[in-house]
Amino acid sequence: MTEFPRITRDPAVMAGKACIRGKRVTVAMILGNLGEGVGIDELLAAYPYLEREDVLEALRYAAWMAQEREIGLEPAA
């Protein structure tokens, strides 16, 4: 299995969602911000306790998850 040392899952933190280093920042929150056009530098300014490597690892984790677990979508009409 691929290792992601900065990604943690704890049932007591954010309902067990994938988080960054045990903090209350989920991988989904990072991806959502990036998807809405927020740049990495802006994200780091908004969350000063995050590091650039945290954001990059969140992206790597998301890419790995997409590769490992493909969920079927409804065909376009």
N, CA, C, O and CB atoms as a CASP TS submission, in Angstrom:
PFRMAT TS
TARGET T0000
AUTHOR 0000-0000-0000
METHOD Language model
MODEL 1
PARENT N/A
ATOM      1  N   MET     1       0.840  -1.190   0.000  1.00  0.00           N
ATOM      2  CA  MET     1       0.000   0.000   0.000  1.00  0.00           C
ATOM      3  C   MET     1       0.876   1.242   0.000  1.00  0.00           C
ATOM      4  O   MET     1       1.933   1.269   0.632  1.00  0.00           O
ATOM      5  CB  MET     1      -0.951   0.005   1.216  1.00  0.00           C
ATOM      6  N   THR     2       0.438   2.248  -0.700  1.00  0.00           N
ATOM      7  CA  THR     2       1.120   3.531  -0.714  1.00  0.00           C
ATOM      8  C   THR     2       0.992   4.168   0.658  1.00  0.00           C
ATOM      9  O   THR     2      -0.058   4.072   1.294  1.00  0.00           O
ATOM     10  CB  THR     2       0.547   4.459  -1.813  1.00  0.00           C
ATOM     11  N   GLU     3       2.047   4.814   1.114  1.00  0.00           N
ATOM     12  CA  GLU     3       2.021   5.445   2.431  1.00  0.00           C
ATOM     13  C   GLU     3       1.821   6.947   2.310  1.00  0.00           C
ATOM     14  O   GLU     3       2.370   7.600   1.423  1.00  0.00           O
ATOM     15  CB  GLU     3       3.312   5.146   3.193  1.00  0.00           C
ATOM     16  N   PHE     4       1.024   7.471   3.221  1.00  0.00           N
ATOM     17  CA  PHE     4       0.738   8.896   3.297  1.00  0.00           C
ATOM     18  C   PHE     4       0.880   9.314   4.759  1.00  0.00           C
ATOM     19  O   PHE     4      -0.119   9.412   5.471  1.00  0.00           O
ATOM     20  CB  PHE     4      -0.698   9.230   2.737  1.00  0.00           C
ATOM     21  N   PRO     5       2.101   9.560   5.210  1.00  0.00           N
ATOM     22  CA  PRO     5       2.317   9.829   6.636  1.00  0.00           C
ATOM     23  C   PRO     5       1.625  11.081   7.158  1.00  0.00           C
ATOM     24  O   PRO     5       1.387  11.185   8.361  1.00  0.00           O
ATOM     25  CB  PRO     5       3.773   9.946   6.897  1.00  0.00           C
ATOM     26  N   ARG     6       1.302  12.014   6.307  1.00  0.00           N
ATOM     27  CA  ARG     6       0.644  13.244   6.761  1.00  0.00           C
ATOM     28  C   ARG     6      -0.880  13.112   6.801  1.00  0.00           C
ATOM     29  O   ARG     6      -1.564  13.980   7.344  1.00  0.00           O
ATOM     30  CB  ARG     6       1.030  14.401   5.854  1.00  0.00           C
ATOM     31  N   ILE     7      -1.406  12.045   6.236  1.00  0.00           N
ATOM     32  CA  ILE     7      -2.849  11.825   6.217  1.00  0.00           C
ATOM     33  C   ILE     7      -3.200  10.904   7.383  1.00  0.00           C
ATOM     34  O   ILE     7      -2.649   9.812   7.518  1.00  0.00           O
ATOM     35  CB  ILE     7      -3.318  11.214   4.848  1.00  0.00           C
ATOM     36  N   THR     8      -4.130  11.366   8.224  1.00  0.00           N
ATOM     37  CA  THR     8      -4.536  10.581   9.385  1.00  0.00           C
ATOM     38  C   THR     8      -6.043  10.388   9.384  1.00  0.00           C
ATOM     39  O   THR     8      -6.794  11.185   8.823  1.00  0.00           O
ATOM     40  CB  THR     8      -4.083  11.261  10.688  1.00  0.00           C
ATOM     41  N   ARG     9      -6.461   9.309  10.025  1.00  0.00           N
ATOM     42  CA  ARG     9      -7.893   9.027  10.201  1.00  0.00           C
ATOM     43  C   ARG     9      -8.093   8.625  11.645  1.00  0.00           C
ATOM     44  O   ARG     9      -7.471   7.681  12.131  1.00  0.00           O
ATOM     45  CB  ARG     9      -8.402   7.901   9.218  1.00  0.00           C
ATOM     46  N   ASP    10      -8.961   9.345  12.324  1.00  0.00           N
ATOM     47  CA  ASP    10      -9.243   9.095  13.732  1.00  0.00           C
ATOM     48  C   ASP    10     -10.740   9.316  13.932  1.00  0.00           C
ATOM     49  O   ASP    10     -11.244  10.398  13.632  1.00  0.00           O
ATOM     50  CB  ASP    10      -8.383  10.028  14.678  1.00  0.00           C
ATOM     51  N   PRO    11     -11.457   8.316  14.432  1.00  0.00           N
ATOM     52  CA  PRO    11     -12.900   8.481  14.625  1.00  0.00           C
ATOM     53  C   PRO    11     -13.266   9.690  15.489  1.00  0.00           C
ATOM     54  O   PRO    11     -14.376  10.211  15.382  1.00  0.00           O
ATOM     55  CB  PRO    11     -13.468   7.235  15.248  1.00  0.00           C
ATOM     56  N   ALA    12     -12.347  10.137  16.337  1.00  0.00           N
ATOM     57  CA  ALA    12     -12.619  11.276  17.222  1.00  0.00           C
ATOM     58  C   ALA    12     -12.355  12.627  16.557  1.00  0.00           C
ATOM     59  O   ALA    12     -12.662  13.671  17.133  1.00  0.00           O
ATOM     60  CB  ALA    12     -11.778  11.162  18.472  1.00  0.00           C
ATOM     61  N   VAL    13     -11.791  12.613  15.352  1.00  0.00           N
ATOM     62  CA  VAL    13     -11.468  13.862  14.653  1.00  0.00           C
ATOM     63  C   VAL    13     -12.206  13.882  13.314  1.00  0.00           C
ATOM     64  O   VAL    13     -11.967  13.038  12.450  1.00  0.00           O
ATOM     65  CB  VAL    13      -9.918  14.009  14.438  1.00  0.00           C
ATOM     66  N   MET    14     -13.089  14.838  13.158  1.00  0.00           N
ATOM     67  CA  MET    14     -13.843  15.032  11.911  1.00  0.00           C
ATOM     68  C   MET    14     -14.533  13.733  11.458  1.00  0.00           C
ATOM     69  O   MET    14     -14.560  13.409  10.271  1.00  0.00           O
ATOM     70  CB  MET    14     -12.904  15.543  10.799  1.00  0.00           C
ATOM     71  N   ALA    15     -15.080  13.014  12.421  1.00  0.00           N
ATOM     72  CA  ALA    15     -15.850  11.783  12.153  1.00  0.00           C
ATOM     73  C   ALA    15     -15.052  10.739  11.376  1.00  0.00           C
ATOM     74  O   ALA    15     -15.625   9.961  10.613  1.00  0.00           O
ATOM     75  CB  ALA    15     -17.113  12.123  11.380  1.00  0.00           C
ATOM     76  N   GLY    16     -13.752  10.719  11.565  1.00  0.00           N
ATOM     77  CA  GLY    16     -12.921   9.706  10.930  1.00  0.00           C
ATOM     78  C   GLY    16     -12.547   9.983   9.491  1.00  0.00           C
ATOM     79  O   GLY    16     -11.968   9.122   8.828  1.00  0.00           O
ATOM     80  N   LYS    17     -12.868  11.172   8.990  1.00  0.00           N
ATOM     81  CA  LYS    17     -12.486  11.518   7.614  1.00  0.00           C
ATOM     82  C   LYS    17     -10.974  11.687   7.528  1.00  0.00           C
ATOM     83  O   LYS    17     -10.307  11.932   8.534  1.00  0.00           O
ATOM     84  CB  LYS    17     -13.205  12.817   7.146  1.00  0.00           C
ATOM     85  N   ALA    18     -10.447  11.554   6.329  1.00  0.00           N
ATOM     86  CA  ALA    18      -9.013  11.739   6.115  1.00  0.00           C
ATOM     87  C   ALA    18      -8.642  13.189   6.411  1.00  0.00           C
ATOM     88  O   ALA    18      -9.166  14.114   5.790  1.00  0.00           O
ATOM     89  CB  ALA    18      -8.612  11.353   4.660  1.00  0.00           C
ATOM     90  N   CYS    19      -7.733  13.376   7.366  1.00  0.00           N
ATOM     91  CA  CYS    19      -7.316  14.706   7.811  1.00  0.00           C
ATOM     92  C   CYS    19      -5.816  14.877   7.626  1.00  0.00           C
ATOM     93  O   CYS    19      -5.090  13.924   7.343  1.00  0.00           O
ATOM     94  CB  CYS    19      -7.703  14.935   9.284  1.00  0.00           C
ATOM     95  N   ILE    20      -5.379  16.098   7.791  1.00  0.00           N
ATOM     96  CA  ILE    20      -3.964  16.418   7.702  1.00  0.00           C
ATOM     97  C   ILE    20      -3.370  16.417   9.106  1.00  0.00           C
ATOM     98  O   ILE    20      -3.737  17.236   9.949  1.00  0.00           O
ATOM     99  CB  ILE    20      -3.744  17.789   7.004  1.00  0.00           C
ATOM    100  N   ARG    21      -2.464  15.506   9.342  1.00  0.00           N
ATOM    101  CA  ARG    21      -1.696  15.404  10.593  1.00  0.00           C
ATOM    102  C   ARG    21      -2.556  15.528  11.856  1.00  0.00           C
ATOM    103  O   ARG    21      -2.152  16.177  12.821  1.00  0.00           O
ATOM    104  CB  ARG    21      -0.629  16.473  10.617  1.00  0.00           C
ATOM    105  N   GLY    22      -3.726  14.914  11.852  1.00  0.00           N
ATOM    106  CA  GLY    22      -4.583  14.918  13.029  1.00  0.00           C
ATOM    107  C   GLY    22      -5.309  16.223  13.286  1.00  0.00           C
ATOM    108  O   GLY    22      -6.023  16.356  14.279  1.00  0.00           O
ATOM    109  N   LYS    23      -5.132  17.174  12.408  1.00  0.00           N
ATOM    110  CA  LYS    23      -5.790  18.478  12.571  1.00  0.00           C
ATOM    111  C   LYS    23      -7.216  18.401  12.039  1.00  0.00           C
ATOM    112  O   LYS    23      -7.581  17.440  11.361  1.00  0.00           O
ATOM    113  CB  LYS    23      -4.995  19.599  11.838  1.00  0.00           C
ATOM    114  N   ARG    24      -8.000  19.388  12.339  1.00  0.00           N
ATOM    115  CA  ARG    24      -9.390  19.419  11.902  1.00  0.00           C
ATOM    116  C   ARG    24      -9.512  20.017  10.491  1.00  0.00           C
ATOM    117  O   ARG    24     -10.423  20.795  10.209  1.00  0.00           O
ATOM    118  CB  ARG    24     -10.239  20.226  12.897  1.00  0.00           C
ATOM    119  N   VAL    25      -8.598  19.644   9.639  1.00  0.00           N
ATOM    120  CA  VAL    25      -8.610  20.040   8.226  1.00  0.00           C
ATOM    121  C   VAL    25      -8.625  18.747   7.422  1.00  0.00           C
ATOM    122  O   VAL    25      -7.683  17.956   7.476  1.00  0.00           O
ATOM    123  CB  VAL    25      -7.358  20.959   7.845  1.00  0.00           C
ATOM    124  N   THR    26      -9.704  18.544   6.680  1.00  0.00           N
ATOM    125  CA  THR    26      -9.821  17.302   5.915  1.00  0.00           C
ATOM    126  C   THR    26      -9.204  17.446   4.525  1.00  0.00           C
ATOM    127  O   THR    26      -9.040  18.546   3.997  1.00  0.00           O
ATOM    128  CB  THR    26     -11.292  16.888   5.797  1.00  0.00           C
ATOM    129  N   VAL    27      -8.876  16.305   3.966  1.00  0.00           N
ATOM    130  CA  VAL    27      -8.397  16.280   2.587  1.00  0.00           C
ATOM    131  C   VAL    27      -9.467  16.883   1.683  1.00  0.00           C
ATOM    132  O   VAL    27      -9.148  17.626   0.754  1.00  0.00           O
ATOM    133  CB  VAL    27      -8.046  14.828   2.140  1.00  0.00           C
ATOM    134  N   ALA    28     -10.724  16.571   1.948  1.00  0.00           N
ATOM    135  CA  ALA    28     -11.822  17.110   1.133  1.00  0.00           C
ATOM    136  C   ALA    28     -11.881  18.632   1.195  1.00  0.00           C
ATOM    137  O   ALA    28     -12.172  19.280   0.190  1.00  0.00           O
ATOM    138  CB  ALA    28     -13.157  16.525   1.591  1.00  0.00           C
ATOM    139  N   MET    29     -11.607  19.209   2.366  1.00  0.00           N
ATOM    140  CA  MET    29     -11.605  20.673   2.483  1.00  0.00           C
ATOM    141  C   MET    29     -10.509  21.272   1.608  1.00  0.00           C
ATOM    142  O   MET    29     -10.726  22.279   0.935  1.00  0.00           O
ATOM    143  CB  MET    29     -11.409  21.104   3.957  1.00  0.00           C
ATOM    144  N   ILE    30      -9.345  20.655   1.620  1.00  0.00           N
ATOM    145  CA  ILE    30      -8.235  21.150   0.801  1.00  0.00           C
ATOM    146  C   ILE    30      -8.590  21.035  -0.678  1.00  0.00           C
ATOM    147  O   ILE    30      -8.408  21.987  -1.437  1.00  0.00           O
ATOM    148  CB  ILE    30      -6.933  20.367   1.106  1.00  0.00           C
ATOM    149  N   LEU    31      -9.091  19.881  -1.084  1.00  0.00           N
ATOM    150  CA  LEU    31      -9.451  19.685  -2.489  1.00  0.00           C
ATOM    151  C   LEU    31     -10.555  20.638  -2.924  1.00  0.00           C
ATOM    152  O   LEU    31     -10.508  21.185  -4.025  1.00  0.00           O
ATOM    153  CB  LEU    31      -9.889  18.245  -2.725  1.00  0.00           C
ATOM    154  N   GLY    32     -11.538  20.836  -2.069  1.00  0.00           N
ATOM    155  CA  GLY    32     -12.623  21.760  -2.391  1.00  0.00           C
ATOM    156  C   GLY    32     -12.120  23.170  -2.626  1.00  0.00           C
ATOM    157  O   GLY    32     -12.537  23.838  -3.573  1.00  0.00           O
ATOM    158  N   ASN    33     -11.223  23.620  -1.762  1.00  0.00           N
ATOM    159  CA  ASN    33     -10.652  24.962  -1.925  1.00  0.00           C
ATOM    160  C   ASN    33      -9.862  25.070  -3.222  1.00  0.00           C
ATOM    161  O   ASN    33     -10.020  26.033  -3.972  1.00  0.00           O
ATOM    162  CB  ASN    33      -9.751  25.309  -0.736  1.00  0.00           C
ATOM    163  N   LEU    34      -9.017  24.087  -3.484  1.00  0.00           N
ATOM    164  CA  LEU    34      -8.222  24.119  -4.714  1.00  0.00           C
ATOM    165  C   LEU    34      -9.132  24.072  -5.939  1.00  0.00           C
ATOM    166  O   LEU    34      -8.884  24.761  -6.928  1.00  0.00           O
ATOM    167  CB  LEU    34      -7.222  22.942  -4.744  1.00  0.00           C
ATOM    168  N   GLY    35     -10.181  23.260  -5.871  1.00  0.00           N
ATOM    169  CA  GLY    35     -11.128  23.145  -6.979  1.00  0.00           C
ATOM    170  C   GLY    35     -11.892  24.431  -7.250  1.00  0.00           C
ATOM    171  O   GLY    35     -12.321  24.679  -8.376  1.00  0.00           O
ATOM    172  N   GLU    36     -12.060  25.247  -6.218  1.00  0.00           N
ATOM    173  CA  GLU    36     -12.748  26.530  -6.381  1.00  0.00           C
ATOM    174  C   GLU    36     -11.803  27.643  -6.811  1.00  0.00           C
ATOM    175  O   GLU    36     -12.212  28.798  -6.933  1.00  0.00           O
ATOM    176  CB  GLU    36     -13.434  26.918  -5.088  1.00  0.00           C
ATOM    177  N   GLY    37     -10.540  27.299  -7.041  1.00  0.00           N
ATOM    178  CA  GLY    37      -9.594  28.287  -7.537  1.00  0.00           C
ATOM    179  C   GLY    37      -8.708  28.930  -6.494  1.00  0.00           C
ATOM    180  O   GLY    37      -7.918  29.817  -6.817  1.00  0.00           O
ATOM    181  N   VAL    38      -8.823  28.498  -5.241  1.00  0.00           N
ATOM    182  CA  VAL    38      -7.934  29.023  -4.201  1.00  0.00           C
ATOM    183  C   VAL    38      -6.545  28.443  -4.449  1.00  0.00           C
ATOM    184  O   VAL    38      -6.399  27.229  -4.592  1.00  0.00           O
ATOM    185  CB  VAL    38      -8.456  28.664  -2.751  1.00  0.00           C
ATOM    186  N   GLY    39      -5.543  29.284  -4.501  1.00  0.00           N
ATOM    187  CA  GLY    39      -4.181  28.828  -4.733  1.00  0.00           C
ATOM    188  C   GLY    39      -3.562  28.248  -3.465  1.00  0.00           C
ATOM    189  O   GLY    39      -4.045  28.490  -2.358  1.00  0.00           O
ATOM    190  N   ILE    40      -2.503  27.490  -3.638  1.00  0.00           N
ATOM    191  CA  ILE    40      -1.834  26.879  -2.487  1.00  0.00           C
ATOM    192  C   ILE    40      -1.358  27.948  -1.519  1.00  0.00           C
ATOM    193  O   ILE    40      -1.526  27.793  -0.309  1.00  0.00           O
ATOM    194  CB  ILE    40      -0.650  26.011  -2.943  1.00  0.00           C
ATOM    195  N   ASP    41      -0.771  29.023  -2.013  1.00  0.00           N
ATOM    196  CA  ASP    41      -0.283  30.077  -1.121  1.00  0.00           C
ATOM    197  C   ASP    41      -1.425  30.715  -0.333  1.00  0.00           C
ATOM    198  O   ASP    41      -1.269  31.023   0.848  1.00  0.00           O
ATOM    199  CB  ASP    41       0.460  31.150  -1.922  1.00  0.00           C
ATOM    200  N   GLU    42      -2.572  30.913  -0.985  1.00  0.00           N
ATOM    201  CA  GLU    42      -3.744  31.459  -0.283  1.00  0.00           C
ATOM    202  C   GLU    42      -4.233  30.484   0.788  1.00  0.00           C
ATOM    203  O   GLU    42      -4.604  30.887   1.890  1.00  0.00           O
ATOM    204  CB  GLU    42      -4.884  31.764  -1.284  1.00  0.00           C
ATOM    205  N   LEU    43      -4.226  29.217   0.448  1.00  0.00           N
ATOM    206  CA  LEU    43      -4.656  28.184   1.386  1.00  0.00           C
ATOM    207  C   LEU    43      -3.739  28.153   2.608  1.00  0.00           C
ATOM    208  O   LEU    43      -4.203  28.035   3.742  1.00  0.00           O
ATOM    209  CB  LEU    43      -4.677  26.806   0.699  1.00  0.00           C
ATOM    210  N   LEU    44      -2.446  28.261   2.365  1.00  0.00           N
ATOM    211  CA  LEU    44      -1.481  28.261   3.468  1.00  0.00           C
ATOM    212  C   LEU    44      -1.627  29.511   4.335  1.00  0.00           C
ATOM    213  O   LEU    44      -1.399  29.454   5.543  1.00  0.00           O
ATOM    214  CB  LEU    44      -0.050  28.167   2.924  1.00  0.00           C
ATOM    215  N   ALA    45      -2.002  30.625   3.737  1.00  0.00           N
ATOM    216  CA  ALA    45      -2.222  31.848   4.513  1.00  0.00           C
ATOM    217  C   ALA    45      -3.480  31.719   5.376  1.00  0.00           C
ATOM    218  O   ALA    45      -3.519  32.211   6.503  1.00  0.00           O
ATOM    219  CB  ALA    45      -2.341  33.071   3.575  1.00  0.00           C
ATOM    220  N   ALA    46      -4.503  31.055   4.839  1.00  0.00           N
ATOM    221  CA  ALA    46      -5.753  30.871   5.580  1.00  0.00           C
ATOM    222  C   ALA    46      -5.605  29.853   6.710  1.00  0.00           C
ATOM    223  O   ALA    46      -6.275  29.955   7.737  1.00  0.00           O
ATOM    224  CB  ALA    46      -6.861  30.429   4.633  1.00  0.00           C
ATOM    225  N   TYR    47      -4.736  28.888   6.516  1.00  0.00           N
ATOM    226  CA  TYR    47      -4.479  27.839   7.510  1.00  0.00           C
ATOM    227  C   TYR    47      -2.979  27.828   7.811  1.00  0.00           C
ATOM    228  O   TYR    47      -2.261  26.968   7.302  1.00  0.00           O
ATOM    229  CB  TYR    47      -4.967  26.427   6.996  1.00  0.00           C
ATOM    230  N   PRO    48      -2.498  28.757   8.618  1.00  0.00           N
ATOM    231  CA  PRO    48      -1.052  28.907   8.824  1.00  0.00           C
ATOM    232  C   PRO    48      -0.363  27.699   9.459  1.00  0.00           C
ATOM    233  O   PRO    48       0.863  27.601   9.413  1.00  0.00           O
ATOM    234  CB  PRO    48      -0.803  30.099   9.675  1.00  0.00           C
ATOM    235  N   TYR    49      -1.112  26.798  10.039  1.00  0.00           N
ATOM    236  CA  TYR    49      -0.525  25.598  10.637  1.00  0.00           C
ATOM    237  C   TYR    49      -0.317  24.490   9.607  1.00  0.00           C
ATOM    238  O   TYR    49       0.240  23.441   9.931  1.00  0.00           O
ATOM    239  CB  TYR    49      -1.410  25.090  11.766  1.00  0.00           C
ATOM    240  N   LEU    50      -0.759  24.714   8.369  1.00  0.00           N
ATOM    241  CA  LEU    50      -0.498  23.756   7.298  1.00  0.00           C
ATOM    242  C   LEU    50       0.817  24.087   6.610  1.00  0.00           C
ATOM    243  O   LEU    50       1.282  25.227   6.631  1.00  0.00           O
ATOM    244  CB  LEU    50      -1.651  23.748   6.276  1.00  0.00           C
ATOM    245  N   GLU    51       1.398  23.074   6.007  1.00  0.00           N
ATOM    246  CA  GLU    51       2.634  23.233   5.236  1.00  0.00           C
ATOM    247  C   GLU    51       2.348  22.859   3.786  1.00  0.00           C
ATOM    248  O   GLU    51       1.412  22.115   3.495  1.00  0.00           O
ATOM    249  CB  GLU    51       3.792  22.353   5.824  1.00  0.00           C
ATOM    250  N   ARG    52       3.159  23.380   2.896  1.00  0.00           N
ATOM    251  CA  ARG    52       2.993  23.082   1.468  1.00  0.00           C
ATOM    252  C   ARG    52       2.943  21.566   1.231  1.00  0.00           C
ATOM    253  O   ARG    52       2.135  21.091   0.432  1.00  0.00           O
ATOM    254  CB  ARG    52       4.145  23.714   0.647  1.00  0.00           C
ATOM    255  N   GLU    53       3.788  20.823   1.910  1.00  0.00           N
ATOM    256  CA  GLU    53       3.815  19.368   1.737  1.00  0.00           C
ATOM    257  C   GLU    53       2.491  18.726   2.164  1.00  0.00           C
ATOM    258  O   GLU    53       2.111  17.686   1.624  1.00  0.00           O
ATOM    259  CB  GLU    53       4.972  18.763   2.542  1.00  0.00           C
ATOM    260  N   ASP    54       1.783  19.331   3.125  1.00  0.00           N
ATOM    261  CA  ASP    54       0.464  18.825   3.521  1.00  0.00           C
ATOM    262  C   ASP    54      -0.497  18.889   2.336  1.00  0.00           C
ATOM    263  O   ASP    54      -1.222  17.932   2.062  1.00  0.00           O
ATOM    264  CB  ASP    54      -0.100  19.636   4.720  1.00  0.00           C
ATOM    265  N   VAL    55      -0.496  20.005   1.649  1.00  0.00           N
ATOM    266  CA  VAL    55      -1.395  20.197   0.507  1.00  0.00           C
ATOM    267  C   VAL    55      -1.020  19.239  -0.625  1.00  0.00           C
ATOM    268  O   VAL    55      -1.893  18.623  -1.237  1.00  0.00           O
ATOM    269  CB  VAL    55      -1.344  21.665   0.011  1.00  0.00           C
ATOM    270  N   LEU    56       0.265  19.120  -0.896  1.00  0.00           N
ATOM    271  CA  LEU    56       0.704  18.222  -1.962  1.00  0.00           C
ATOM    272  C   LEU    56       0.375  16.772  -1.634  1.00  0.00           C
ATOM    273  O   LEU    56      -0.011  16.005  -2.516  1.00  0.00           O
ATOM    274  CB  LEU    56       2.204  18.374  -2.201  1.00  0.00           C
ATOM    275  N   GLU    57       0.525  16.395  -0.368  1.00  0.00           N
ATOM    276  CA  GLU    57       0.194  15.020   0.002  1.00  0.00           C
ATOM    277  C   GLU    57      -1.311  14.780  -0.078  1.00  0.00           C
ATOM    278  O   GLU    57      -1.739  13.677  -0.420  1.00  0.00           O
ATOM    279  CB  GLU    57       0.703  14.710   1.416  1.00  0.00           C
ATOM    280  N   ALA    58      -2.114  15.783   0.228  1.00  0.00           N
ATOM    281  CA  ALA    58      -3.563  15.652   0.076  1.00  0.00           C
ATOM    282  C   ALA    58      -3.912  15.382  -1.389  1.00  0.00           C
ATOM    283  O   ALA    58      -4.786  14.565  -1.681  1.00  0.00           O
ATOM    284  CB  ALA    58      -4.286  16.930   0.579  1.00  0.00           C
ATOM    285  N   LEU    59      -3.239  16.057  -2.293  1.00  0.00           N
ATOM    286  CA  LEU    59      -3.461  15.827  -3.725  1.00  0.00           C
ATOM    287  C   LEU    59      -3.029  14.421  -4.133  1.00  0.00           C
ATOM    288  O   LEU    59      -3.734  13.747  -4.884  1.00  0.00           O
ATOM    289  CB  LEU    59      -2.701  16.870  -4.557  1.00  0.00           C
ATOM    290  N   ARG    60      -1.877  13.979  -3.642  1.00  0.00           N
ATOM    291  CA  ARG    60      -1.412  12.623  -3.955  1.00  0.00           C
ATOM    292  C   ARG    60      -2.378  11.576  -3.395  1.00  0.00           C
ATOM    293  O   ARG    60      -2.677  10.582  -4.057  1.00  0.00           O
ATOM    294  CB  ARG    60       0.007  12.395  -3.388  1.00  0.00           C
ATOM    295  N   TYR    61      -2.855  11.805  -2.188  1.00  0.00           N
ATOM    296  CA  TYR    61      -3.806  10.878  -1.562  1.00  0.00           C
ATOM    297  C   TYR    61      -5.096  10.809  -2.385  1.00  0.00           C
ATOM    298  O   TYR    61      -5.617   9.721  -2.632  1.00  0.00           O
ATOM    299  CB  TYR    61      -4.118  11.316  -0.103  1.00  0.00           C
ATOM    300  N   ALA    62      -5.605  11.956  -2.804  1.00  0.00           N
ATOM    301  CA  ALA    62      -6.832  11.990  -3.602  1.00  0.00           C
ATOM    302  C   ALA    62      -6.639  11.269  -4.934  1.00  0.00           C
ATOM    303  O   ALA    62      -7.529  10.547  -5.384  1.00  0.00           O
ATOM    304  CB  ALA    62      -7.270  13.441  -3.848  1.00  0.00           C
ATOM    305  N   ALA    63      -5.491  11.460  -5.558  1.00  0.00           N
ATOM    306  CA  ALA    63      -5.211  10.778  -6.826  1.00  0.00           C
ATOM    307  C   ALA    63      -5.151   9.270  -6.608  1.00  0.00           C
ATOM    308  O   ALA    63      -5.668   8.500  -7.418  1.00  0.00           O
ATOM    309  CB  ALA    63      -3.883  11.287  -7.442  1.00  0.00           C
ATOM    310  N   TRP    64      -4.525   8.854  -5.522  1.00  0.00           N
ATOM    311  CA  TRP    64      -4.438   7.435  -5.204  1.00  0.00           C
ATOM    312  C   TRP    64      -5.832   6.854  -4.951  1.00  0.00           C
ATOM    313  O   TRP    64      -6.154   5.769  -5.435  1.00  0.00           O
ATOM    314  CB  TRP    64      -3.534   7.214  -3.977  1.00  0.00           C
ATOM    315  N   MET    65      -6.658   7.585  -4.190  1.00  0.00           N
ATOM    316  CA  MET    65      -8.016   7.113  -3.901  1.00  0.00           C
ATOM    317  C   MET    65      -8.836   6.994  -5.189  1.00  0.00           C
ATOM    318  O   MET    65      -9.589   6.035  -5.360  1.00  0.00           O
ATOM    319  CB  MET    65      -8.718   8.065  -2.909  1.00  0.00           C
ATOM    320  N   ALA    66      -8.695   7.951  -6.077  1.00  0.00           N
ATOM    321  CA  ALA    66      -9.437   7.910  -7.342  1.00  0.00           C
ATOM    322  C   ALA    66      -9.008   6.716  -8.181  1.00  0.00           C
ATOM    323  O   ALA    66      -9.818   6.126  -8.895  1.00  0.00           O
ATOM    324  CB  ALA    66      -9.231   9.212  -8.134  1.00  0.00           C
ATOM    325  N   GLN    67      -7.746   6.367  -8.093  1.00  0.00           N
ATOM    326  CA  GLN    67      -7.220   5.231  -8.838  1.00  0.00           C
ATOM    327  C   GLN    67      -7.687   3.916  -8.221  1.00  0.00           C
ATOM    328  O   GLN    67      -7.982   2.963  -8.943  1.00  0.00           O
ATOM    329  CB  GLN    67      -5.689   5.284  -8.882  1.00  0.00           C
ATOM    330  N   GLU    68      -7.756   3.858  -6.902  1.00  0.00           N
ATOM    331  CA  GLU    68      -8.099   2.637  -6.190  1.00  0.00           C
ATOM    332  C   GLU    68      -9.600   2.371  -6.133  1.00  0.00           C
ATOM    333  O   GLU    68     -10.023   1.216  -6.178  1.00  0.00           O
ATOM    334  CB  GLU    68      -7.553   2.698  -4.802  1.00  0.00           C
ATOM    335  N   ARG    69     -10.393   3.405  -6.036  1.00  0.00           N
ATOM    336  CA  ARG    69     -11.829   3.256  -5.807  1.00  0.00           C
ATOM    337  C   ARG    69     -12.616   4.077  -6.811  1.00  0.00           C
ATOM    338  O   ARG    69     -12.954   5.231  -6.551  1.00  0.00           O
ATOM    339  CB  ARG    69     -12.198   3.673  -4.379  1.00  0.00           C
ATOM    340  N   GLU    70     -12.896   3.499  -7.921  1.00  0.00           N
ATOM    341  CA  GLU    70     -13.672   4.218  -8.931  1.00  0.00           C
ATOM    342  C   GLU    70     -15.154   3.963  -8.700  1.00  0.00           C
ATOM    343  O   GLU    70     -15.590   2.815  -8.605  1.00  0.00           O
ATOM    344  CB  GLU    70     -13.257   3.788 -10.366  1.00  0.00           C
ATOM    345  N   ILE    71     -15.908   5.020  -8.614  1.00  0.00           N
ATOM    346  CA  ILE    71     -17.348   4.924  -8.396  1.00  0.00           C
ATOM    347  C   ILE    71     -18.038   5.265  -9.706  1.00  0.00           C
ATOM    348  O   ILE    71     -17.780   6.309 -10.305  1.00  0.00           O
ATOM    349  CB  ILE    71     -17.822   5.873  -7.239  1.00  0.00           C
ATOM    350  N   GLY    72     -18.910   4.382 -10.139  1.00  0.00           N
ATOM    351  CA  GLY    72     -19.599   4.586 -11.407  1.00  0.00           C
ATOM    352  C   GLY    72     -20.522   5.794 -11.383  1.00  0.00           C
ATOM    353  O   GLY    72     -21.200   6.052 -10.389  1.00  0.00           O
ATOM    354  N   LEU    73     -20.539   6.513 -12.460  1.00  0.00           N
ATOM    355  CA  LEU    73     -21.426   7.664 -12.619  1.00  0.00           C
ATOM    356  C   LEU    73     -22.549   7.283 -13.567  1.00  0.00           C
ATOM    357  O   LEU    73     -22.409   6.383 -14.396  1.00  0.00           O
ATOM    358  CB  LEU    73     -20.651   8.909 -13.146  1.00  0.00           C
ATOM    359  N   GLU    74     -23.656   7.980 -13.431  1.00  0.00           N
ATOM    360  CA  GLU    74     -24.771   7.761 -14.349  1.00  0.00           C
ATOM    361  C   GLU    74     -24.347   8.214 -15.745  1.00  0.00           C
ATOM    362  O   GLU    74     -23.701   9.253 -15.884  1.00  0.00           O
ATOM    363  CB  GLU    74     -26.054   8.523 -13.876  1.00  0.00           C
ATOM    364  N   PRO    75     -24.703   7.448 -16.782  1.00  0.00           N
ATOM    365  CA  PRO    75     -24.365   7.881 -18.141  1.00  0.00           C
ATOM    366  C   PRO    75     -25.064   9.197 -18.488  1.00  0.00           C
ATOM    367  O   PRO    75     -26.180   9.464 -18.040  1.00  0.00           O
ATOM    368  CB  PRO    75     -24.750   6.792 -19.162  1.00  0.00           C
ATOM    369  N   ALA    76     -24.394   9.994 -19.279  1.00  0.00           N
ATOM    370  CA  ALA    76     -24.975  11.271 -19.719  1.00  0.00           C
ATOM    371  C   ALA    76     -26.175  10.990 -20.613  1.00  0.00           C
ATOM    372  O   ALA    76     -26.165  10.058 -21.416  1.00  0.00           O
ATOM    373  CB  ALA    76     -23.920  12.144 -20.474  1.00  0.00           C
ATOM    374  N   ALA    77     -27.189  11.798 -20.462  1.00  0.00           N
ATOM    375  CA  ALA    77     -28.415  11.607 -21.263  1.00  0.00           C
ATOM    376  C   ALA    77     -28.271  12.205 -22.633  1.00  0.00           C
ATOM    377  O   ALA    77     -29.200  12.138 -23.438  1.00  0.00           O
ATOM    378  CB  ALA    77     -29.621  12.222 -20.565  1.00  0.00           C
TER
END
